[in-house]
């Protein structure tokens, strides 16, 4: 993703290993050549980057997001699924459809950032 595109301060980032079912064909191809997809939650948008190719969703494009927990494996994390306002809109980059929040990251803070950006957050069962 070009450094010329303003994204704001990075609030957190991490590497998603493996292929999510929602990864684009380009991301799956890129995973053959790299250890995984980097996820960045910034002040202006959500970004997923595989090698130099990226997906980006501005907060103003998000209708709502649903938070669900993965409690079925040894690694605990939350998945934030994004519902876009206009799915048919032409985009140069693919939109981010979901991102993972590791258990060691403050999920409440992430959700508050989304709410502050006027995103409707629908919470499921959250970790205690």
C-alpha positions, 0 to 999 in steps of 0.5 A: 500500500502506498505511503502517499495515501494518508491513513493516520496514526497506526493504533495497532498492527499484527500479522494474520497467519494462514488464509482466511476464507474472506481473503481475496485471491491476490492475498491468498497468492501473496501468502505463498510468498510471505508469512501472512497478512499485516492488519493495521487499525489506524485513525482514518481507516482499517488496512490489511496488507499482503506484501505490497497489495492492500485492502482498505476501508475508511470508517465512513464507508462502514455501516456496522461491525459485528464482534464475535469471539473465537473460544474454540482454540488455544489462541483466544481472539475476537473477530470484527466483521464489517458490513459496508454501507454500499457493497456495489460501490467501485473501489480501487482497493478491495475493502476490509471485510473482517479483522482479528483483535488478539486477546492481548490487545484491549478490545474495549479500546478498539471498539471505542475507537470504532464508536468514536468514528460513528461505526455501529458496533454490535457486540456478541459475548465478549471475553471476561 
